[in-house]
Amino acid sequence: MIFGMHWIDWSVVICMLTGLSTVAWLCRRYNKGVAGFLVAGRGAGRYLGVSSASISGLGGVSILATWQAYYKAGPTMLWWTLPLFTLPLLILMTGFGTYRLRQSRVMTIPQLLEMRYSKSLRIFCGILAYLGGMINMGIFPAVAAVFFVYFCGFPPEVNFWGVQLQTTTCIIFIIVGISALIAIVGGQTTIIITDFLQSVIANFLLIGIVIVLYKTISWNQAVQAFQGTANSEALLNPYHFKGASEFNIVYFMICTFFNVYITCVWAPTASQASSAKNAHESLMMRILSTFREFGVFLAVALIPLAAYVLMHHSDFSASALKVQNILSTVDSEQIRSQMVIPAAFRLLLPVGVIGTFTVIVLFGTIGTHDSYLLSWTSVLIQDIIIPIIGKPLTPKQHVFILRVGIALGGIFISVFSILFRQNDNISMFLAISGAIFFSGSGVAIIAAQYWTRATKEGAWTAAIVGAVLSILYIVCKTIDKDFMLNGTLATFFITMLCIVLFIVVSLLTKDPSFDLDTMLNRRPNEKSKSFIQTHWQEFKKEFSRIDKMIFAGVLVYVLSALSLVGIISIMSVWRPPSTEFWIDFWLYLLIVKFVVGVLIVIWFAWGGIRDSFRLINQLKTCNIDVSDDGSVEGVKAAGSTTEEELVLQRKV
């Protein structure tokens, strides 16, 4: 054993990291200008975009947040994630939040606020976005570092040139350092290609890990473990609410709402839409993201269930005792709750597979950190510093200051991770910290794209109230960990209040109707058409035969999943399904999702490779538009062109 892992495991990790670093270094040459650095020259195809975005679901913080919820809620999480993933799609399949965002050609979300409302609001909301985003991201390195310590079996301290250092501190600086370097070297172009590569490798490795789990734990052992606990009914039956954890139906209903609400509000998510070739490709990215739950999310969901079996089944009692001894030294209740699964999961894996899963989480962690660092730094530079300076920069100066911002952001989150003490579930802390920006500013951003009567007074009111209440909650929760509301509920109530205030204030301060068509760069023949007319014509004109088949397939899946949930929910009122029914249901659901997931992983890998070469070829030949730097001219993004002109420009 070398520092907690076998040399074979270390070899897997080192080889994969070396390959990733090589690709990142080679991609740096394709970065051209500000648009290339921030939005990959707006040339990302659908498969490249959706695959690169999926890697963030495998980061240390994302995995532990999901694991924590599944470990407490059991297989019932699989049931409530059906509407959680599918219900928002009925809205998002119309292009809500992403289509018009890409039409506007903005590089950052606050840029849209200047185009729609005012420059001062852009700066203010930029400050909120950066503050909320960096606090939200601030726990990422710490959570990931603790994961690696317990999963890889690292000692709590290391001797560095005679100085005793916390192992978590060293890991934090390594993770953030690698992520910041990838972002600094090539910006969004490098990030989107390396994240895609990490996603493909991670997905195929996860398929192997699922097979290993299947051979290690039988379905009968899993059923016995869940039935042997005091709240077994709540863990197996999603309609048995007595004894259910805080990850219950209310939690999932709120998450479903926010899956729609933050689509075009959260900077890292919006950057994917902004990097798309055109508005239609951004829409297809959103539609294709439906299939991610069959691949990444299924494998991630199985792991905490396997860990639960190890901790509660008599066949694994010796291993469970080892885990308890490891965790007995942890003082923090939240850290202990988070680390049960990594410590248990390690004991289920053979040599070589431990290194494989370490690579998966490391790739996910790097993929999350580099994209978040670039997104929040772009907000700092584009929406705060440059508007305050008030004078244009040359492309070289612009990219240089962005790189400096990424480095400083990396230092900030490293220090924040070392000093901050977490008193809430991961997912609930992420919700309330992000709410500093999106609770109030979110409604202003959505209305900026869809409501001609939205006013800057309404936007200011919502942004201020949302930020103040969110910060107050974080302070209260830090002082009193037993504060009456958890982060998810607090975020929901604050957001609802901000939406109401925005609508009321906007109606009371009636500005003249805004010209959305100009802001969205619409052609003359697209103006003055109804919402239904516009989308029906876009469907006929922009959707190819394959696009229509994908759209129809997703629609059938969404409606089938929602119908299943609806029918069984109605049945449960009069004749609830038995626990035996749910046990069989979970087994068949997992089998179907695994088989479909393997096919989807292959499909997305092929499409992403094709899109990667297309992006590289486009970046080799495209001209740099110096004016396309995130500034605003009137109510339009500077450097805006129609899609036909854009295509012609790229062919030159």
C-alpha positions, 0 to 999 in steps of 0.5 A, spaced: 500 500 500 502 506 498 499 512 501 492 508 502 492 505 495 495 499 492 500 501 486 495 499 481 490 504 483 495 509 483 497 507 476 490 508 474 490 515 477 496 517 474 495 515 467 488 518 467 491 525 469 497 525 465 492 524 459 487 529 461 493 534 462 496 532 455 489 534 452 488 540 455 495 543 453 493 541 446 487 545 446 490 551 448 492 553 441 484 553 439 482 559 443 481 565 439 479 572 442 474 573 448 468 569 445 473 563 444 475 564 451 468 565 454 463 561 450 468 556 445 467 561 439 459 559 440 461 553 436 459 547 441 454 541 438 449 538 442 452 532 444 459 535 446 455 540 450 450 535 454 456 530 455 461 535 458 455 538 462 454 531 465 461 531 468 459 536 473 454 530 476 460 526 478 464 531 482 465 530 489 460 535 492 455 532 487 456 525 488 456 526 496 450 530 496 446 525 492 449 519 496 447 523 502 440 523 500 439 516 497 442 513 503 437 517 508 431 516 503 433 509 500 430 506 493 424 511 494 429 516 491 428 513 484 421 514 484 421 521 486 426 523 481 422 520 475 417 527 476 423 531 478 427 529 471 421 529 467 416 534 469 420 540 468 422 537 461 415 539 458 416 546 459 424 546 457 422 542 451 419 548 448 426 552 449 424 555 455 430 559 458 435 557 453 433 558 446 432 566 447 438 566 452 442 563 446 438 568 441 440 574 445 448 572 444 450 574 451 456 571 454 454 572 462 447 572 465 448 579 468 449 582 461 442 580 459 440 585 465 443 591 462 440 589 455 433 589 458 434 594 464 440 598 466 447 598 467 447 599 474 443 593 475 448 589 471 453 591 476 449 590 482 446 583 480 453 581 478 456 582 485 450 578 488 452 572 482 459 572 484 458 572 491 453 567 491 456 563 486 463 563 490 460 561 497 456 556 493 462 553 490 466 554 496 465 548 500 466 544 493 474 543 494 473 541 502 467 536 501 471 533 495 477 533 499 474 529 505 471 524 500 478 522 497 481 522 504 476 516 507 475 513 500 482 512 498 484 511 505 489 517 506 492 518 513 489 525 516 496 528 516 502 528 512 509 531 513 511 536 508 518 538 509 518 537 516 511 540 517 505 537 519 499 538 514 492 536 514 491 531 508 484 535 506 488 542 506 493 539 501 488 535 496 484 542 496 490 546 493 491 540 488 484 539 486 483 547 485 490 548 482 489 543 476 482 546 475 484 553 475 490 551 470 485 548 465 481 554 465 487 559 465 490 555 459 484 555 454 478 557 457 471 554 455 474 551 449 479 547 453 474 546 458 468 543 454 473 538 450 476 536 456 470 535 460 467 531 454 473 527 455 472 526 462 465 524 461 466 519 456 471 515 460 467 516 467 461 513 464 464 507 461 468 506 468 461 507 471 458 501 467 464 496 469 463 498 477 455 497 476 457 490 474 462 489 480 456 491 485 452 486 481 457 481 483 458 483 490 451 484 492 445 480 491 438 483 490 436 478 496 441 481 500 439 488 498 432 487 500 433 483 507 437 489 509 432 495 507 426 490 510 431 489 517 431 497 519 426 500 523 423 505 517 423 499 512 416 501 509 418 509 508 425 506 505 421 502 500 414 505 499 414 512 496 407 513 499 409 511 506 411 518 509 411 516 516 418 516 518 421 518 512 427 523 512 427 530 510 428 528 503 421 527 502 415 529 497 416 536 499 423 536 497 422 533 491 417 538 489 421 544 490 427 541 486 422 540 480 420 547 481 428 549 481 430 545 475 425 549 471 427 556 475 434 556 474 435 553 467 437 560 464 439 563 471 445 559 474 451 561 470 455 555 469 448 552 466 447 558 462 454 558 459 453 551 456 447 554 452 451 560 450 456 556 447 452 552 443 452 553 435 445 556 435 439 557 439 436 550 436 443 546 438 442 549 445 435 547 445 437 540 443 442 540 449 436 541 454 432 535 450 438 530 450 440 532 457 433 527 459 437 521 458 443 523 463 439 519 468 440 513 465 447 513 465 451 517 470 445 518 475 443 511 475 450 509 477 451 514 482 444 512 485 446 505 486 452 506 490 449 509 496 444 503 496 450 498 496 453 502 502 446 501 506 446 494 505 453 493 507 452 497 513 445 493 515 446 486 513 449 481 517 453 478 511 457 484 511 457 485 519 465 485 519 466 490 514 460 495 517 464 495 524 470 497 520 467 503 517 464 505 524 471 505 527 473 509 522 468 514 523 468 514 530 474 519 530 469 524 526 467 530 530 462 533 525 455 530 525 454 532 517 461 530 515 460 523 519 453 523 515 457 524 508 463 519 509 459 513 511 458 511 504 465 513 501 468 509 507 463 503 506 463 503 498 471 502 498 470 495 502 466 493 496 471 494 491 477 490 489 484 493 487 484 497 481 477 498 481 478 503 487 483 507 483 478 507 477 472 510 482 477 515 484 479 517 477 471 518 476 470 522 482 477 526 480 474 527 473 468 530 476 471 534 481 475 537 476 470 538 471 465 542 476 471 546 478 474 548 472 467 550 469 465 554 475 471 558 476 470 560 469 463 562 469 463 566 476 470 569 474 467 571 467 461 574 472 466 578 476 470 581 470 465 582 465 459 584 469 463 588 475 470 590 473 469 592 466 463 596 467 466 600 472 472 601 469 468 604 463 473 603 457 474 597 452 480 593 453 484 589 447 482 582 446 489 580 449 488 585 456 481 582 456 483 575 456 489 576 461 484 579 466 480 573 466 486 569 467 488 573 473 481 573 476 480 565 475 487 564 479 484 569 484 478 565 485 481 559 486 485 562 492 479 564 495 475 558 494 481 554 497 481 558 503 474 558 504 474 551 504 479 550 509 475 555 514 468 554 513 464 549 517 458 546 514 451 545 519 446 543 513 446 537 508 450 539 502 444 540 497 440 544 502 447 549 503 448 549 496 440 551 495 441 557 500 447 559 498 445 560 490 439 563 492 443 569 494 443 571 487 437 566 483 432 567 488 430 575 486 435 576 480 432 569 477 425 572 476 428 578 473 432 574 468 426 570 466 422 576 465 427 579 461 426 574 456 419 573 456 415 579 459 414 586 455 412 589 462 417 587 466 421 594 469 427 595 472 424 597 479 421 590 480 428 587 478 431 591 483 426 590 489 426 582 487 434 582 487 435 586 494 430 582 497 432 575 495 439 577 497 438 580 504 433 574 506 438 569 503 444 572 507 440 572 513 438 565 513 446 563 512 448 567 518 442 564 522 444 557 520 451 558 522 449 561 529 444 555 530 444 549 526 437 547 529 434 553 525 427 552 524 428 551 516 432 547 512 436 550 506 431 548 501 425 550 504 428 557 506 430 558 498 423 556 496 419 561 500 424 566 499 424 565 491 416 565 491 416 572 495 421 575 490 417 573 484 410 576 487 414 582 489 417 583 482 410 582 479 407 587 483 412 592 483 413 591 475 405 592 474 405 599 479 411 602 475 408 601 468 414 602 463 412 602 456 412 595 453 420 593 451 422 591 444 424 584 445 425 582 438 431 587 437 434 584 443 433 577 441 436 579 434 430 576 431 429 577 423 424 581 421 419 576 418 420 573 425 417 579 429 410 580 431 408 572 431 405 569 437 408 564 442 405 558 438 406 560 431 413 562 433 415 555 436 411 551 431 415 554 425 421 553 428 419 546 429 418 545 422 424 549 419 429 547 424 428 540 426 431 535 422 428 528 421 432 525 427 431 531 431 424 530 430 425 523 432 429 525 438 423 530 440 418 525 439 422 519 443 423 524 449 416 526 449 413 519 449 418 517 455 416 524 459 409 522 458 409 515 460 413 516 466 408 522 469 402 517 467 406 512 471 407 516 477 400 519 476 396 513 476 400 509 482 399 516 486 391 515 485 391 508 486 395 509 493 389 513 495 384 507 495 389 501 494 396 502 496 401 497 492 404 493 497 411 493 499 412 486 495 410 490 489 415 496 490 421 491 491 419 488 484 418 494 481 425 497 483 429 491 480 425 491 474 427 499 473 434 498 475 435 493 469 431 497 464 435 503 466 442 500 466 441 497 459 438 503 456 444 507 459 449 503 456 446 504 449 446 512 451 453 512 453 455 509 446 451 514 442 453 520 446 460 518 446 460 517 438 456 524 437 461 528 442 467 525 438 464 528 432 462 535 435 469 535 438 472 535 431 467 540 428 468 545 434 476 544 432 475 545 425 471 551 426 476 555 431 481 553 426 478 557 420 473 563 424 475 570 424 475 574 431 470 579 432 473 584 436 467 587 438 464 580 441 466 581 448 460 581 452 459 589 452 452 592 450 450 596 444 443 599 446 439 593 447 443 588 444 449 584 445 455 588 441 458 584 435 451 581 434 449 578 427 444 574 424 445 566 424 446 567 416 451 572 417 454 568 422 455 562 418 458 566 412 463 569 417 465 562 419 466 559 412 470 565 411 
